[in-house]
Amino acid sequence: MKVTILALLLGLGLTQTSSFTNNVIVKPSVVPPAPPADTLFTFTHNKGGLGSMLYSPKGYNPNSKPKALYSSNSNNKNNNHDAYSATTTAVPPSFTAPPTRNPIVVSSKAEALSHSETTMKLTPSYDLFQILPEDEGGQKSHSALLYEYKHQIMEPTNPKYDLRSKGQMEQLPEPFKLVEGELQPFSDSIAELVSSDQPILSMAAKHFFEKRHGKRFRPTIVQLMAKAVAASSVEASPPFSRDSSHEWEAAGGSVLHEAVTEENHKDSEVWRRQAQLGQIVEMIHVASLIHDDVLDEASTRRGGASVHKLYSNKVAVLAGDYLLARASVLLARLENTAVVQIMATALESLVSGEIMQLKSPPEELLEMESYLRKSYYKTASLICYACRSTALLGGHSYGSEVATACEEFGFHLGLAYQIQDDILDFTGVASVLGKPALADMDLGLSTAPILYAAQEEPKLRPLVMRRFKKEGDKQRALEALFASPTAMKKAEALATFHSDKAIEALLRLPESEAREALVRLTSVVITRKK
């Protein structure tokens, strides 16, 4: 099935001709701002007909008048789609990159020296995907709009999941059991990979791995995503455009010596590298926990003593650094420079989150979007970049529909995870959580439940802005939260919104057992009690 499209690249003013196989390739990760409302798109049918399509803020609507003549030729014996050339009757706005608002500020001159024309230019996921519901000021992501537009989706036809329905979710594959056998060799070897000839450093670095705390949530996501991606055929990359600054979008995928399918994926070289990525992600995550506990002076982690309490702050910092160094070595062994850059950006994001948490101005502490950006940096960034990297190791290009769907899934899953974590900080018990309850308030942090309560109760706002530093602030904030009839419900609804968006992105991948298991894993994220 071959489609040829002559497209005027929105906002860039560049024209290119591309041939794709199976699916039309879009580049949602670098899509410029949407055109003005009611921009008219006209399509020239290769048989001489003319069609059109109106763009509205709700999306590209082929059913709007004048109606688009966008249909395949049923008489075509080769089962090829008809060819269209697309132009707009309104000049779209020039492309302006969204403000990154990254706490790590580098001058444009210094940044330019670190880039070549083919260097990947990553945009934070919160500028690519929808961070807030529409009724709170959020806008549907360009990747979702373009997917609907390219695939001519008028009404959702995907299965409807109720992620809070225990009965429905239990009908799906159990995610941890599905990949338990495949993860076991890597779980067993990870402690050896972080060994050192310095006994104390080695023991500190191995602490979480040898005690097998947790369910290896992140490696499980990577392994399931690897299996789900194997069910997706690798799209043919479009030829490079005259705009060489965007050539990297069609690159990044690992070179495959043979096509990877669900049947030959396990034990393949692709599978090994993707599983190794899961190890790397877990090392980075554990290193961040060790460092976080030092910064936050936390005494417990995962139901046991934190590393700096068992040893010392110096040993804990060195252990975290050592884990990051080992992760970097293993990352280089994946032999994919795009994945190296993506995961290095995830590391930068973790640091950005800590800086943002420590140094946000008082006014930003009241903003829900600021809270979600911080949550992206500290939690979701590692998950979503790992998901996109998994797709690249499976042979998909950075700008492919599959890779973008993977990152969008990880973005929303990570935010849903963090929001649920913040809800449990108020409703959970320390013995169940494995860490002290109300830990965020002790650090002067306001999370979704408190922010929703502050929207209803103006008297809470000064407390949030001064990070609960005065005596009695925390008690007053808690009383206001539990007196609110809606604050906790709104926080739960926000977690549900992101989990639903995660499923929406996930369902752009072909149906598979792994995809179903990821649906159930998303349910676990928002229904867990610890």
VOZALO-717978 format. One record per residue (C-alpha): residue in one letter; x, y, z. Coordinates in Angstrom, 3 decimals, m for minus. Layout:
% VOZALO-717978
NODE:torlo:u:v:w
NODE:A:X:Y:Z;
...
% end
This chain:
% VOZALO-717978
NODE:torlo:u:v:w
NODE:M:0.000:0.000:0.000;
NODE:K:1.812:3.070:m1.236;
NODE:V:0.747:6.671:m0.844;
NODE:T:2.402:9.727:m2.354;
NODE:I:1.706:13.099:m0.788;
NODE:L:2.846:16.522:m1.873;
NODE:A:2.565:18.511:1.335;
NODE:L:3.097:22.128:2.201;
NODE:L:4.811:21.811:5.563;
NODE:L:2.751:23.914:7.949;
NODE:G:4.600:26.851:9.387;
NODE:L:7.861:25.968:7.629;
NODE:G:6.833:26.953:4.110;
NODE:L:8.731:24.023:2.606;
NODE:T:7.437:21.566:0.059;
NODE:Q:8.544:17.967:m0.192;
NODE:T:7.403:14.804:m1.919;
NODE:S:7.517:11.594:0.100;
NODE:S:6.739:7.934:m0.538;
NODE:F:5.751:5.804:2.419;
NODE:T:4.901:2.168:2.929;
NODE:N:2.001:0.854:5.042;
NODE:N:1.322:4.043:6.958;
NODE:V:1.667:7.685:6.098;
NODE:I:4.602:8.972:8.057;
NODE:V:3.938:12.059:10.127;
NODE:K:6.382:13.910:12.305;
NODE:P:4.248:14.803:15.296;
NODE:S:7.161:15.348:17.649;
NODE:V:8.151:18.524:15.832;
NODE:V:4.777:19.688:14.542;
NODE:P:4.486:23.482:14.443;
NODE:P:1.512:25.297:15.968;
NODE:A:m1.866:24.529:14.449;
NODE:P:m3.091:26.789:11.611;
NODE:P:m5.743:29.429:12.228;
NODE:A:m9.288:28.208:12.751;
NODE:D:m11.246:27.583:9.552;
NODE:T:m8.128:27.318:7.402;
NODE:L:m9.243:25.576:4.227;
NODE:F:m7.175:22.646:2.990;
NODE:T:m7.721:21.652:m0.634;
NODE:F:m6.871:18.240:m2.066;
NODE:T:m6.327:17.606:m5.744;
NODE:H:m7.435:14.100:m6.682;
NODE:N:m5.068:12.393:m9.141;
NODE:K:m8.095:11.621:m11.329;
NODE:G:m8.849:15.304:m11.626;
NODE:G:m11.303:15.808:m8.779;
NODE:L:m10.968:18.492:m6.109;
NODE:G:m11.695:18.096:m2.420;
NODE:S:m11.259:20.293:0.631;
NODE:M:m11.107:20.122:4.389;
NODE:L:m11.633:22.736:7.080;
NODE:Y:m9.450:22.940:10.159;
NODE:S:m11.172:23.895:13.390;
NODE:P:m9.706:24.104:16.921;
NODE:K:m11.217:20.662:17.558;
NODE:G:m9.217:19.104:14.747;
NODE:Y:m9.215:18.445:11.028;
NODE:N:m12.802:17.702:10.088;
NODE:P:m13.277:16.046:6.706;
NODE:N:m17.042:16.097:7.317;
NODE:S:m17.130:19.880:7.377;
NODE:K:m18.349:21.635:4.278;
NODE:P:m16.985:21.738:1.692;
NODE:K:m16.529:17.988:2.089;
NODE:A:m13.162:16.329:1.423;
NODE:L:m12.863:13.891:m1.452;
NODE:Y:m10.495:11.662:0.501;
NODE:S:m11.184:8.041:m0.392;
NODE:S:m9.339:5.117:m1.884;
NODE:N:m10.015:3.835:m5.379;
NODE:S:m11.959:0.608:m4.898;
NODE:N:m11.344:m0.340:m8.552;
NODE:N:m7.602:m0.177:m8.208;
NODE:K:m6.337:m3.736:m8.675;
NODE:N:m3.072:m2.951:m6.891;
NODE:N:m5.054:m1.828:m3.834;
NODE:N:m3.173:1.458:m3.849;
NODE:H:m4.600:4.644:m2.438;
NODE:D:m5.177:7.530:m4.777;
NODE:A:m2.620:10.320:m4.758;
NODE:Y:m3.411:13.775:m3.471;
NODE:S:m1.570:17.055:m3.384;
NODE:A:m2.447:19.213:m0.418;
NODE:T:m2.184:22.980:m0.172;
NODE:T:m3.805:25.589:2.024;
NODE:T:m5.744:28.638:1.003;
NODE:A:m4.613:30.453:4.154;
NODE:V:m0.968:31.052:4.946;
NODE:P:m0.209:29.267:8.211;
NODE:P:1.772:31.067:10.893;
NODE:S:5.534:30.837:10.794;
NODE:F:6.928:28.143:13.027;
NODE:T:7.934:29.238:16.496;
NODE:A:9.347:26.653:18.840;
NODE:P:7.390:26.502:22.100;
NODE:P:9.185:27.908:25.136;
NODE:T:10.944:25.043:26.874;
NODE:R:10.934:26.654:30.351;
NODE:N:13.747:24.330:31.294;
NODE:P:15.336:25.281:34.646;
NODE:I:18.744:24.510:33.088;
NODE:V:19.458:27.626:31.023;
NODE:V:22.132:27.535:28.307;
NODE:S:22.869:30.505:26.056;
NODE:S:21.819:30.155:22.422;
NODE:K:25.419:30.770:21.352;
NODE:A:26.756:27.941:23.519;
NODE:E:23.889:25.694:22.471;
NODE:A:24.610:26.319:18.786;
NODE:L:28.203:25.151:19.244;
NODE:S:26.958:21.785:20.529;
NODE:H:24.707:21.117:17.533;
NODE:S:25.260:20.143:13.938;
NODE:E:22.621:20.114:11.201;
NODE:T:21.868:16.464:11.929;
NODE:T:21.843:16.717:15.733;
NODE:M:18.553:15.827:17.373;
NODE:K:16.778:18.849:18.788;
NODE:L:14.484:17.467:21.449;
NODE:T:11.479:19.358:22.744;
NODE:P:10.234:18.574:26.277;
NODE:S:7.287:16.204:26.135;
NODE:Y:5.013:18.637:27.973;
NODE:D:5.304:20.976:24.962;
NODE:L:4.382:18.122:22.607;
NODE:F:1.508:16.464:24.430;
NODE:Q:m1.558:17.546:26.376;
NODE:I:m0.704:18.340:29.975;
NODE:L:m4.093:19.556:31.268;
NODE:P:m7.709:18.584:30.478;
NODE:E:m9.586:20.885:28.111;
NODE:D:m11.774:22.247:30.931;
NODE:E:m8.611:23.357:32.741;
NODE:G:m7.060:25.073:29.732;
NODE:G:m5.369:22.117:28.045;
NODE:Q:m5.323:21.548:24.282;
NODE:K:m5.332:18.276:22.403;
NODE:S:m1.845:17.313:21.274;
NODE:H:m0.817:17.851:17.654;
NODE:S:0.251:14.210:17.441;
NODE:A:m3.268:13.074:18.350;
NODE:L:m4.856:15.525:15.902;
NODE:L:m2.549:14.510:13.092;
NODE:Y:m3.084:10.818:13.760;
NODE:E:m6.849:11.337:13.474;
NODE:Y:m6.343:13.453:10.367;
NODE:K:m3.962:11.082:8.593;
NODE:H:m6.010:8.014:9.392;
NODE:Q:m9.328:9.738:8.792;
NODE:I:m10.719:8.895:12.214;
NODE:M:m14.155:10.446:12.649;
NODE:E:m15.299:8.534:15.728;
NODE:P:m13.167:6.475:18.124;
NODE:T:m13.284:2.813:17.119;
NODE:N:m10.760:1.537:19.649;
NODE:P:m11.839:m0.664:22.551;
NODE:K:m13.168:1.293:25.517;
NODE:Y:m11.401:0.453:28.752;
NODE:D:m12.545:1.331:32.242;
NODE:L:m9.199:1.391:34.008;
NODE:R:m10.858:1.385:37.421;
NODE:S:m12.937:m1.714:36.630;
NODE:K:m11.265:m4.600:38.444;
NODE:G:m13.337:m7.169:36.575;
NODE:Q:m12.442:m5.816:33.125;
NODE:M:m8.752:m5.406:33.928;
NODE:E:m8.435:m8.939:35.294;
NODE:Q:m9.445:m10.213:31.862;
NODE:L:m6.227:m8.725:30.425;
NODE:P:m2.732:m10.289:30.667;
NODE:E:m0.959:m9.719:33.989;
NODE:P:1.898:m7.363:33.000;
NODE:F:4.549:m8.457:35.492;
NODE:K:3.986:m12.170:34.921;
NODE:L:4.032:m11.756:31.144;
NODE:V:7.670:m10.626:31.114;
NODE:E:8.890:m12.086:34.410;
NODE:G:10.848:m14.886:32.741;
NODE:E:12.438:m12.550:30.200;
NODE:L:13.479:m10.017:32.840;
NODE:Q:14.895:m12.578:35.268;
NODE:P:18.382:m12.954:33.683;
NODE:F:18.771:m9.184:33.544;
NODE:S:17.496:m8.716:37.104;
NODE:D:19.958:m11.340:38.299;
NODE:S:22.908:m9.714:36.544;
NODE:I:22.225:m6.073:37.354;
NODE:A:23.846:m6.314:40.809;
NODE:E:26.993:m7.693:39.193;
NODE:L:27.018:m4.890:36.640;
NODE:V:27.327:m2.301:39.419;
NODE:S:30.062:m4.109:41.376;
NODE:S:33.135:m2.171:42.365;
NODE:D:36.524:m3.094:43.858;
NODE:Q:35.650:m0.761:46.746;
NODE:P:33.533:m2.886:49.142;
NODE:I:31.527:m0.081:50.758;
NODE:L:30.763:1.603:47.434;
NODE:S:29.837:m1.745:45.924;
NODE:M:27.472:m2.615:48.796;
NODE:A:25.815:0.797:48.655;
NODE:A:25.341:0.629:44.886;
NODE:K:23.927:m2.916:45.086;
NODE:H:21.612:m2.128:48.012;
NODE:F:18.297:m1.892:46.147;
NODE:F:19.133:m4.524:43.544;
NODE:E:20.118:m7.327:45.923;
NODE:K:17.150:m6.824:48.244;
NODE:R:14.820:m6.901:45.201;
NODE:H:12.673:m4.056:46.507;
NODE:G:9.780:m3.188:44.228;
NODE:K:8.402:m4.881:41.138;
NODE:R:10.917:m3.453:38.643;
NODE:F:8.184:m1.201:37.303;
NODE:R:10.312:0.624:34.717;
NODE:P:12.112:m2.418:33.244;
NODE:T:8.685:m4.062:32.964;
NODE:I:7.379:m1.081:30.966;
NODE:V:10.403:m1.239:28.660;
NODE:Q:10.078:m5.001:28.130;
NODE:L:6.334:m4.803:27.440;
NODE:M:6.834:m1.845:25.106;
NODE:A:9.546:m3.787:23.279;
NODE:K:7.095:m6.639:22.665;
NODE:A:4.345:m4.213:21.605;
NODE:V:6.692:m2.420:19.196;
NODE:A:7.709:m5.770:17.668;
NODE:A:4.111:m6.102:16.478;
NODE:S:4.519:m2.858:14.494;
NODE:S:6.147:m3.006:11.074;
NODE:V:8.956:m0.505:10.627;
NODE:E:7.755:2.387:8.510;
NODE:A:9.847:3.387:5.507;
NODE:S:11.581:6.665:6.238;
NODE:P:10.756:9.580:3.951;
NODE:P:13.593:11.012:1.865;
NODE:F:15.399:13.934:3.396;
NODE:S:13.872:17.318:2.750;
NODE:R:15.712:20.396:1.581;
NODE:D:15.548:21.569:5.182;
NODE:S:18.545:19.644:6.480;
NODE:S:17.883:20.818:10.049;
NODE:H:15.076:18.265:10.220;
NODE:E:16.876:15.291:8.695;
NODE:W:17.340:13.727:12.121;
NODE:E:13.580:13.127:12.395;
NODE:A:13.828:10.355:9.803;
NODE:A:16.854:8.841:11.531;
NODE:G:17.546:7.350:14.946;
NODE:G:16.257:3.841:14.414;
NODE:S:18.756:1.026:14.908;
NODE:V:19.753:m0.756:11.708;
NODE:L:18.076:m4.169:11.659;
NODE:H:19.690:m7.078:9.824;
NODE:E:16.310:m8.769:9.580;
NODE:A:12.729:m7.681:10.168;
NODE:V:11.654:m8.073:13.801;
NODE:T:8.280:m9.655:14.427;
NODE:E:6.418:m10.918:17.467;
NODE:E:7.561:m14.416:16.567;
NODE:N:11.333:m13.804:16.291;
NODE:H:11.653:m10.923:18.761;
NODE:K:12.576:m12.894:21.875;
NODE:D:16.295:m13.731:22.159;
NODE:S:17.083:m11.538:19.141;
NODE:E:19.773:m8.845:19.232;
NODE:V:17.026:m6.214:19.273;
NODE:W:15.421:m7.912:22.292;
NODE:R:18.773:m8.028:24.126;
NODE:R:19.406:m4.317:23.606;
NODE:Q:15.897:m3.365:24.645;
NODE:A:16.197:m5.493:27.799;
NODE:Q:19.564:m3.852:28.499;
NODE:L:17.836:m0.485:28.167;
NODE:G:15.501:m1.647:30.943;
NODE:Q:18.556:m2.272:33.144;
NODE:I:19.905:1.181:32.330;
NODE:V:16.603:2.848:33.169;
NODE:E:16.478:1.027:36.515;
NODE:M:20.057:2.106:37.327;
NODE:I:19.247:5.728:36.540;
NODE:H:16.061:5.538:38.594;
NODE:V:17.779:4.001:41.629;
NODE:A:20.615:6.549:41.413;
NODE:S:18.033:9.348:41.451;
NODE:L:16.357:7.812:44.525;
NODE:I:19.662:7.632:46.386;
NODE:H:20.456:11.262:45.572;
NODE:D:16.891:12.395:46.350;
NODE:D:17.056:10.803:49.800;
NODE:V:20.237:12.735:50.557;
NODE:L:18.700:16.024:49.414;
NODE:D:15.414:15.377:51.237;
NODE:E:17.077:13.872:54.326;
NODE:A:14.708:10.906:54.026;
NODE:S:15.338:8.090:56.484;
NODE:T:13.423:5.309:54.706;
NODE:R:12.955:4.106:51.144;
NODE:R:10.932:1.117:49.877;
NODE:G:10.258:m0.080:53.394;
NODE:G:13.906:m0.071:54.462;
NODE:A:16.587:2.347:55.556;
NODE:S:17.827:4.755:52.906;
NODE:V:21.402:4.336:51.672;
NODE:H:22.729:7.508:53.299;
NODE:K:21.362:6.345:56.658;
NODE:L:23.036:2.957:56.311;
NODE:Y:26.371:4.428:55.257;
NODE:S:26.847:8.202:54.983;
NODE:N:25.922:11.107:52.753;
NODE:K:29.290:10.931:50.998;
NODE:V:28.978:7.222:50.259;
NODE:A:25.385:7.667:49.079;
NODE:V:26.326:10.472:46.679;
NODE:L:29.257:8.447:45.323;
NODE:A:27.050:5.344:44.986;
NODE:G:24.499:7.324:42.973;
NODE:D:27.246:8.804:40.799;
NODE:Y:28.736:5.355:40.258;
NODE:L:25.373:3.950:39.152;
NODE:L:25.009:6.793:36.641;
NODE:A:28.521:6.160:35.347;
NODE:R:27.815:2.438:34.874;
NODE:A:24.501:3.264:33.196;
NODE:S:26.363:5.570:30.792;
NODE:V:28.805:2.812:29.829;
NODE:L:25.971:0.360:29.166;
NODE:L:24.081:3.046:27.238;
NODE:A:27.030:3.521:24.892;
NODE:R:27.072:m0.252:24.270;
NODE:L:23.608:m0.008:22.716;
NODE:E:25.398:1.554:19.719;
NODE:N:22.605:3.986:18.922;
NODE:T:23.641:7.628:19.225;
NODE:A:20.041:8.842:19.086;
NODE:V:19.129:6.685:22.073;
NODE:V:22.218:7.949:23.913;
NODE:Q:21.101:11.545:23.375;
NODE:I:17.499:10.813:24.360;
NODE:M:18.470:9.055:27.578;
NODE:A:21.076:11.719:28.367;
NODE:T:18.251:14.239:28.067;
NODE:A:16.279:12.134:30.551;
NODE:L:19.198:12.499:32.984;
NODE:E:19.217:16.253:32.438;
NODE:S:15.475:16.297:33.084;
NODE:L:15.896:14.620:36.475;
NODE:V:18.297:17.378:37.499;
NODE:S:15.944:20.030:36.090;
NODE:G:13.171:18.634:38.258;
NODE:E:15.264:18.934:41.400;
NODE:I:16.247:22.510:40.551;
NODE:M:12.623:23.387:39.815;
NODE:Q:11.514:21.804:43.106;
NODE:L:14.060:23.802:45.094;
NODE:K:13.963:27.144:43.290;
NODE:S:10.465:27.733:41.878;
NODE:P:9.229:31.290:42.624;
NODE:P:6.248:31.530:45.024;
NODE:E:3.731:32.379:42.282;
NODE:E:4.582:29.205:40.340;
NODE:L:3.909:27.063:43.387;
NODE:L:0.191:27.750:42.895;
NODE:E:0.095:26.767:39.216;
NODE:M:m1.161:23.303:38.310;
NODE:E:0.792:23.366:35.044;
NODE:S:4.006:24.177:36.914;
NODE:Y:3.379:21.237:39.246;
NODE:L:2.837:18.935:36.261;
NODE:R:5.997:20.171:34.523;
NODE:K:7.983:19.423:37.653;
NODE:S:6.334:15.982:37.789;
NODE:Y:7.340:15.464:34.166;
NODE:Y:10.964:16.283:34.901;
NODE:K:11.208:14.174:38.065;
NODE:T:9.131:11.149:37.042;
NODE:A:7.582:11.063:33.579;
NODE:S:10.649:12.099:31.552;
NODE:L:12.598:8.914:32.305;
NODE:I:9.595:6.739:31.454;
NODE:C:8.596:8.490:28.227;
NODE:Y:12.152:8.765:26.897;
NODE:A:12.718:5.088:27.701;
NODE:C:9.556:4.224:25.743;
NODE:R:10.658:6.201:22.678;
NODE:S:14.163:4.736:22.917;
NODE:T:12.648:1.245:22.950;
NODE:A:10.965:2.018:19.633;
NODE:L:14.217:3.329:18.149;
NODE:L:16.079:0.190:19.202;
NODE:G:13.312:m1.716:17.412;
NODE:G:14.214:0.032:14.157;
NODE:H:11.661:2.853:14.137;
NODE:S:12.848:6.359:13.281;
NODE:Y:12.600:9.172:15.803;
NODE:G:9.798:10.945:13.939;
NODE:S:7.783:7.800:13.230;
NODE:E:4.209:7.421:14.325;
NODE:V:5.152:4.413:16.459;
NODE:A:7.996:6.145:18.326;
NODE:T:5.844:9.191:19.031;
NODE:A:2.970:7.049:20.304;
NODE:C:5.434:5.299:22.636;
NODE:E:6.705:8.572:24.085;
NODE:E:3.187:9.976:24.444;
NODE:F:2.102:6.836:26.297;
NODE:G:5.084:7.094:28.658;
NODE:F:4.475:10.818:29.226;
NODE:H:0.890:10.325:30.370;
NODE:L:1.639:7.123:32.284;
NODE:G:4.442:8.870:34.180;
NODE:L:2.238:11.819:35.115;
NODE:A:m0.611:9.523:36.184;
NODE:Y:1.895:7.601:38.341;
NODE:Q:3.155:10.756:40.046;
NODE:I:m0.322:12.200:40.644;
NODE:Q:m1.441:8.924:42.224;
NODE:D:1.729:8.945:44.325;
NODE:D:0.850:12.439:45.530;
NODE:I:m2.704:11.370:46.389;
NODE:L:m1.341:8.428:48.387;
NODE:D:0.903:10.838:50.283;
NODE:F:m2.289:12.058:51.974;
NODE:T:m4.379:8.880:52.047;
NODE:G:m1.738:6.179:52.513;
NODE:V:m0.112:4.886:55.662;
NODE:A:3.665:5.077:56.014;
NODE:S:3.963:1.343:56.738;
NODE:V:2.194:0.575:53.448;
NODE:L:3.883:3.239:51.319;
NODE:G:7.387:2.251:52.388;
NODE:K:8.234:5.910:53.007;
NODE:P:6.960:8.581:55.419;
NODE:A:3.458:9.894:54.721;
NODE:L:3.041:13.660:54.159;
NODE:A:6.645:13.725:52.965;
NODE:D:5.896:16.343:50.309;
NODE:M:4.409:18.828:52.763;
NODE:D:7.379:18.335:55.068;
NODE:L:9.538:19.467:52.133;
NODE:G:7.285:22.473:51.496;
NODE:L:5.844:20.994:48.293;
NODE:S:2.278:21.411:47.098;
NODE:T:0.854:18.661:44.933;
NODE:A:m2.403:18.182:43.031;
NODE:P:m4.742:17.648:46.038;
NODE:I:m3.502:20.753:47.866;
NODE:L:m3.482:22.864:44.686;
NODE:Y:m7.113:21.978:43.967;
NODE:A:m7.996:22.792:47.576;
NODE:A:m6.198:26.152:47.232;
NODE:Q:m8.294:26.936:44.144;
NODE:E:m11.391:26.628:46.322;
NODE:E:m10.005:28.185:49.490;
NODE:P:m8.052:31.447:48.906;
NODE:K:m6.737:31.385:52.494;
NODE:L:m4.592:28.400:51.555;
NODE:R:m2.642:30.249:48.887;
NODE:P:m0.263:32.194:51.158;
NODE:L:0.574:28.921:52.940;
NODE:V:1.458:27.284:49.636;
NODE:M:3.539:30.255:48.534;
NODE:R:5.614:30.212:51.729;
NODE:R:5.999:26.416:51.523;
NODE:F:4.205:25.763:54.860;
NODE:K:7.122:27.252:56.789;
NODE:K:5.119:28.792:59.646;
NODE:E:3.968:26.791:62.601;
NODE:G:0.490:25.369:62.028;
NODE:D:0.603:25.810:58.231;
NODE:K:0.597:22.084:57.480;
NODE:Q:m2.244:21.374:59.871;
NODE:R:m4.381:24.182:58.414;
NODE:A:m3.689:22.961:54.877;
NODE:L:m4.653:19.392:55.775;
NODE:E:m7.870:20.548:57.425;
NODE:A:m8.776:22.557:54.325;
NODE:L:m7.994:19.629:52.044;
NODE:F:m10.132:17.107:53.907;
NODE:A:m12.913:19.664:54.359;
NODE:S:m13.078:20.156:50.602;
NODE:P:m15.777:18.062:48.906;
NODE:T:m14.001:18.096:45.538;
NODE:A:m10.205:18.628:45.864;
NODE:M:m9.270:14.954:46.222;
NODE:K:m11.824:13.947:43.571;
NODE:K:m10.325:16.466:41.147;
NODE:A:m6.840:15.062:41.789;
NODE:E:m8.128:11.545:41.100;
NODE:A:m9.838:12.831:37.929;
NODE:L:m6.523:14.355:36.791;
NODE:A:m4.786:10.998:37.266;
NODE:T:m7.603:9.334:35.319;
NODE:F:m7.309:11.925:32.541;
NODE:H:m3.621:11.121:32.052;
NODE:S:m4.166:7.371:32.256;
NODE:D:m6.906:7.627:29.606;
NODE:K:m4.596:9.687:27.394;
NODE:A:m1.897:7.051:27.862;
NODE:I:m4.295:4.403:26.576;
NODE:E:m5.321:6.633:23.662;
NODE:A:m1.673:6.830:22.571;
NODE:L:m1.061:3.127:23.228;
NODE:L:m3.948:2.091:21.001;
NODE:R:m2.160:3.598:18.000;
NODE:L:0.052:0.510:18.154;
NODE:P:m1.197:m2.773:16.651;
NODE:E:m3.212:m5.064:18.883;
NODE:S:m1.031:m7.533:20.790;
NODE:E:m0.826:m9.337:24.118;
NODE:A:1.840:m6.869:25.266;
NODE:R:m0.372:m3.900:24.390;
NODE:E:m3.181:m5.393:26.481;
NODE:A:m0.756:m5.945:29.359;
NODE:L:0.298:m2.276:29.172;
NODE:V:m3.369:m1.302:29.453;
NODE:R:m3.616:m3.333:32.650;
NODE:L:m0.360:m1.852:33.926;
NODE:T:m1.831:1.624:33.433;
NODE:S:m4.810:0.527:35.514;
NODE:V:m2.448:m0.660:38.257;
NODE:V:m0.810:2.781:38.287;
NODE:I:m3.998:4.675:39.163;
NODE:T:m5.614:2.065:41.436;
NODE:R:m2.597:1.061:43.544;
NODE:K:m2.528:1.722:47.268;
NODE:K:1.240:1.954:47.633;
% end
